[in-house]
């Protein structure tokens, strides 16, 4: 049982010599012992996932000791760590737990993400204490982990040990180009741009490379002679660089002639981009949420610890009359992924079963009153309408009918292949508030699209990040008003159908084809777009795992003519608008 002694003093607990229950020795061979050093402060947002990843490491726990320190918290970090350690202590070789409840902040600290000198010094002393503990325990290795570094590869520890380096780090992926290493450093200890960084970060070159600095997650081999001279605190006597724990350790490696290495052969896990000094805990939570959403899309998804209780979410509709998620029943993987992504953002939705064009035969389509717009051909392939495009159009048409039937003032419409950008919910709520304040007359607002032409679009006065939309493709996410839905229904498009993302530009009179537009008289749909975009497709036509239920189908009126052409410009990546992260 862990014991906590007072709220102003450090607590120490050492539970030694306990072998993990249910852990089978690997061929009865003695394995290297490892100390995992955890420093946590205000980490409630990431800690359950960090601990869940730690539990999953494929390394016998009887050879792992946990050294954990937490202090200056204003959230539930201490409670979560205590709950977890009580549950898992019996499985590990030993546990040392250091808690300091007071004070809640450092002298001169302007906020929880601000780093005054006292904070750096305190962290350096804690890292040194962990190193001293590991050496005192005669441990073979010490693995330093920040709580915003999530090791998703359960082989990470074994792989790093196998590299046989004094200091080595697994490369971690973030929402942006940020990672846990530098490729270059100036003689003054500042970051230096190099040509190696992006090829390394993007894994265009793979391997184990020498680098001047690693942080957040790295392993030190305490058996190496050169590692005996590594220290965190006090800094090296000749140290004159910035007083920063990361840079101080990089200098220590340099002074001890210890080469640091980075491995990127595999995907090891994730790292959250650091919040700015003026940010609070909410901004950091939302940054981590963006990372969590990316893990749900790209995989592997983060899994929280089974031993930690998490507060239940409170999903809402963000002020919309309804949020519709269009999903094919046979695409259960997409449905579950989207429902999880929405739940993590505390967004509720109604799943609308999409019309499966693949299940329609030509006679079914005729019975629905569907006919092709005279003269329509895909502008890139030259083919005519596909059954997948018919199903897509009918699915959105059903949403428009629901909006009018239920007299919804507005609705958010989402397809099931959406990648959410950072701060999606907060940015969308703010956008709709500003639209209401200026009393903008609108019918449809793209949240994700592909702008066809390169010309600049006119911004909307009084509303940040909103433009008058020009000719655009995609219907993966948009907001529609009851007035806009009624206009689309009044156009009676089923008897002169073309793809829905061609129909919308016709209705806003931004489509370049005059012959198509001539079939629709009232082209007065007021269409806008967020800029930058709030969502993007999960995959593009140039991605290896791209699958399209609209592009890969059969011709709308001939079940025998298949369309498997994958070169549509519509579904290729648009680098002009692609942004991985935007601040609130």
Beta strands, then each sheet from edge to edge (+ up, - down):
strand 1: 34-40
strand 2: 64-71
strand 3: 94-100
strand 4: 141-146
strand 5: 149-151
strand 6: 167-170
strand 7: 181-182
strand 8: 208-211
strand 9: 213-214
strand 10: 217-221
strand 11: 260-263
strand 12: 269-271
strand 13: 322-327
strand 14: 350-353
strand 15: 410-415
strand 16: 418-420
strand 17: 444-451
strand 18: 466-468
strand 19: 472-481
strand 20: 527-530
strand 21: 535-537
strand 22: 553-554
strand 23: 562-563
sheet 1: 3+ 2+ 1+ 4+ 10- 6+ 11+ 8-
sheet 2: 5+ 12-
sheet 3: 7+ 9-
sheet 4: 14+ 13+ 15+ 19- 17+ 20+ 18-
sheet 5: 16+ 21-
sheet 6: 22+ 23-
end
